[in-house]
C-alpha cells in the first residue's frame, strides 16, 4: 500500500459517521441503488440497511456504483420489524419518507442525533408498514407541479441536509477509535 492510499483511507475513515444510516426498501433499479450508495459514501455513511420484501435486490455493476458498494457496508433484512428492532436496539431514531398530513419537513427535523432515514420503492414509495412503524415521517418540501423526486435524488438531498446540520452543529459523529482501526484493516484487504 502506498503512503498516499494509506492517508486517503485514514482521512475517509475519520469522516465515517457512527450514527447515520439509510434503509433502502424494495428499490429495484440498480442505478438508483448505486446512486444511493454513492451518496451514502459521499457523506460518510458506514453501513446501509437493505430491506427487500417484495423485490429482488438488483445486481449492481461496478461502473454504475463507482465502486461505492465496495466501501459502504450493507446489512440485509427481510422484514420491517426485524430491521427496525435492530436499529432501535442500536439507538437509532427512524424517519421514513412519506407524503402524509403528519409528515414533517426534512428541514424541521433535528438530524444531528443517531438517525436512520428510510427510502422506498420507485413506484410505491415507502410501504405503509414501514411508515407506520417509523418513529416519524418526513417529506422534502416541493414547489413544482410534480410532487416527488427520484428516490436516489431524495436520498441525496436528505443525506446532504443531515451533513449540513452536522457540520453546522460541530458535534463529533466519527467512529470510535477501535472501530476506525477495524475498518482500516478491512479496507486494506480490498
N, C-alpha and C positions, 0 to 999 in steps of 0.2 A: 504494500500500500504506500502510495506517495504521501508526502507530508501535506501537500495541497488537498488531497482527498480526505485525509485524516482530519484536517482542520475544517473542511466542509461538513463532514459527518458531525463533528463536535458542535459546530455552530447550529446546524439544523436540529440536532437533538436537544440543544439547550433551549430551543424555541418550541419544542413539542409541549402541548398543553396536557396537563394531567386531569383536567376536569371539563373536557368538552368532547362530545361525540355526536354523530348523527346516526339516525336509524333510517335505513333505506327499505321501504315497504313495497315489495312487489313491482319495483321499477324494472321493466322488461327490456328497454332499449339499451344495448351495450354502450352506445355513445353517451347516453345520459348518465349511466352508472360511472363510466370512465371520467366524464366531466365532473361528477360529484366527488369522486376520489381525488381528482386533481385539485379541486377547490379545498377539500379537506386537508390535503397535504400542504397546500399553499398557506393556510392559516395555522398550521401546526397541530392538526388533529392526529393523535397517535393511533386510534382504533375506530373503525366504523362497524356498526351493527347491521347485519343483513337479515332482514325479516321477510322470508319468502313463504307465503301460504298458498297462493293461487297461481303463481307464475314460477317458471324455472329460472334459476339465476342465469343471466346471459353470459355467454363466452366473451371474455374481454380480450381484445387484441392489444399487443404491446404498443402498437403505433397510436391507437386511439386513446389509450390511458396515459400515454407519455411515461409509462412505467410507474405511475403513481401507485398502482396496485402492489408494486414491489416494496414500497416504503411505508404504506399505511396498512396496519394490521386489520384483519377482518374477523368478526365473530358471527357465526350463523345461528339463526333461530327459526323454528318452525311454528311457534305460537306467540301471540302477543303477550299473554300473561307471563310466559317464561322470560321473554325479552324484558318486559317492564319490571318484573320482580327482580331480575338480576341487576338491572340498572338502579332500581330503588335500593337494593341491598348495598350497592356500591356508593350510595349517597346522591344519585342524580335526581334532579327535578326534570320531568319530561314535558316538553311542549310540542304539540302536534300542529301542523299546518291545517287550518280548517277555516272556511269562509262562513262562519256562523255568527249569529247576533251577539253571542257572548265572547267571541274571539277578541283578543286584544291586538292592538297594533304591535308589530315587531319592535317598533321604536319606543314602546312604552314598557317593555319587559326589562328587568334587571338581568342582563346576560353576563354579569361578572361572577355569578355563582356557578356551581357544578351543574351543568345542564346537558341534556340530550334533546336534539331537535329531530322531529320525525317528518319525513317527506314521503309522499305516497305515489302510487301508480300514475302514469301519464294521463290516463283517461278517467279513472275513477277517483283519483286523489287518495288521501289517507282514508282507510276504512273507518266505518262508524265505530267499530270496537276500539281501534287504535285511538280515535279521537276521544271517545268516552272515558277510556281508562287512563288517558294522559292527565297530568296534573293541571294542565291548562292548554288552551288553544290560541294560536296566533295567526295573523294574516299580514301580508305585505300590502300596505296601502297602495291603491292604484287609481289613476285619474282618467284612464282612457276608456274606450268602448269595450275592449277586451279585459275581462276581469280575472285573467290567470296568466301565469308565466310558465315557460318551460320548466320542468322540475329541476333540471340542473342549474338553470338561472336562478330560480327561487332559492335553491340551496346556497349558491354563491353569494347572493345578496344577503341572506341570513347570516352566513358564516362571517362575512366581512363586517356586518353590524356587530356581531359578537366581538370580533377583533378590535373594531373601533372603540367599543365601550371598554374593553380590557386595557387597551393602550392608554386611553384617557384616565382610567382609574389607577393606573400604575401599580396594580396588585400583581403579585407573583403567581403565575399559573403553571410554572415549569415543573417538570418531573422531579421527584426526589432523586438524590444523588445515586442511590443504588439502582433505581430504575433506569437512569440515564446510562450508567455503566453497562447494565444488562442489554439495553437496546444497542449500544455501540458494538458489543460483542456479537449480537445477532447480525448487525448490518455489515460487519467486516467479512462475514461468511457469504454475503450475497454477491 
